[in-house]
Every structure is written in C-alpha cells, then in structure tokens.
Amino acid sequence: MEEISIKDKRKFTRFLPPLLKAQLLFEEEKKGWEKCIIINISRNWVGIRFSSDKQIKTGALIHLEIFLQTESSPIHVTGILKWAEFIKDGNFFGGIEFNEVLDEAICELLN
C-alpha cells in the first residue's frame, strides 16, 4: 500500500501570513473574546496560538475574528477545534477546521 504524506492529504495549500492578530470565542463557554495569533492558514484550516486557564476540549465550536490592517471590520469565521497542544504557562497551539471554505478573495487579503 502506498503511503500518503500529510501534505498530499491537504485539500488546500497552507501559507504563513504576516503576523495576524485575531480573537476567539469558545461557543460553549460564552466567557468572552480572547486574543490569539494566527500561525498558518489555508482556505479550510487555521493554526493558532492562544492562552487559556481552562482545560481545552477538542471538538469545541470556535468563533474567530481576524483583524487586517487594510480592512475596517474583522473577518469572522467559525470552525471546530480539531487539536490543541499545551506549550507552557497556559499557552496552547491549536488547529481549527473551518465550517465553510474561505473565499479566495479573503485568502488574498490574508496572504
């Protein structure tokens, strides 16, 4: 059986945007928006770094607002937290799969 690399399984190319500030909201917690930083992004996925003092559960519905210097309003997307990895001192890396594929025009703004 032929082995498929992770890159081959991806539907869309990921890219490393310039430093993008964002904020996220865990739907179930309704605690309020929390700051995060986008590490990488594609049309259907985003990698983020964030802080939390709570236990992080995969499968959580996440609302994400991405702030661009060129736009007056943030880009709002929703998705599911597919994985989260504790780094240290309450910091995490996480991966969110979007509920809908981002439009190519939005990706151009993010790149």
C-alpha positions in Angstrom: 0.0 0.0 0.0 1.3 3.4 -0.9 1.9 5.8 1.9 0.3 9.2 1.6 2.1 12.2 3.1 0.3 14.8 5.2 0.9 17.3 2.5 -0.9 15.1 0.0 -3.9 14.8 2.2 -4.5 18.5 2.5 -7.2 20.0 0.3 -5.7 23.5 0.2 -2.2 24.9 0.5 -1.4 26.4 3.8 0.6 29.7 4.0 2.3 31.6 6.6 0.7 35.1 6.7 2.4 38.1 8.2 1.6 38.4 11.9 -2.2 38.4 12.1 -3.9 39.3 15.3 -7.2 37.6 16.0 -9.6 36.8 18.8 -11.5 33.6 19.5 -14.6 32.7 21.4 -15.4 29.2 22.6 -19.2 28.8 21.9 -19.9 26.7 25.0 -18.1 28.9 27.5 -19.5 32.2 26.4 -16.7 33.7 28.5 -15.9 36.4 26.1 -13.4 37.0 23.3 -9.8 36.0 23.9 -6.8 37.2 21.9 -4.9 34.8 19.7 -2.2 34.8 17.0 -2.6 33.1 13.6 0.4 30.8 12.9 -0.7 29.5 9.5 -3.9 29.4 7.5 -5.5 27.8 4.4 -8.9 28.0 2.9 -10.3 25.4 5.3 -8.0 25.4 8.3 -6.1 27.8 10.7 -3.3 27.1 13.2 -3.4 29.5 16.2 -1.5 30.2 19.4 -3.7 31.2 22.4 -3.8 31.3 26.2 -6.3 29.7 28.4 -6.6 29.0 32.1 -9.3 26.3 31.4 -9.0 22.7 30.2 -9.2 22.8 26.4 -11.6 20.3 24.7 -11.2 19.3 21.1 -14.5 19.3 19.2 -15.5 22.7 20.6 -17.2 25.2 18.3 -15.0 28.3 17.9 -15.8 31.7 16.6 -12.7 33.5 15.2 -12.3 37.2 14.2 -9.3 38.0 12.2 -8.1 41.7 12.1 -6.4 43.1 9.0 -4.8 46.5 8.8 -6.4 47.0 5.4 -10.0 46.3 6.5 -12.2 48.3 8.9 -14.1 45.2 10.1 -12.6 41.9 11.1 -13.2 38.7 9.1 -15.5 36.4 11.0 -15.3 32.6 10.6 -16.4 29.6 12.7 -15.0 26.2 13.0 -14.2 23.2 15.1 -11.1 22.9 17.3 -9.6 19.7 16.0 -6.5 19.6 18.2 -4.8 21.6 20.9 -1.3 21.1 22.3 -0.2 22.6 25.6 3.1 24.6 25.3 3.7 26.1 28.8 2.4 28.7 31.2 -1.2 28.3 29.9 -0.3 28.7 26.3 -1.5 26.4 23.5 -1.1 25.7 19.8 -4.3 24.6 18.2 -5.9 23.7 14.9 -9.3 24.9 13.8 -11.1 23.4 10.8 -13.5 26.0 9.3 -17.2 25.1 8.9 -17.1 26.7 5.4 -14.2 27.0 3.0 -12.8 30.6 2.8 -13.4 32.5 -0.4 -10.3 33.0 -2.5 -10.7 36.8 -2.2 -10.5 36.6 1.6 -7.4 34.4 1.3 -5.8 37.0 -0.9 -6.4 39.6 1.9 -4.8 37.3 4.5 -1.7 36.5 2.4 
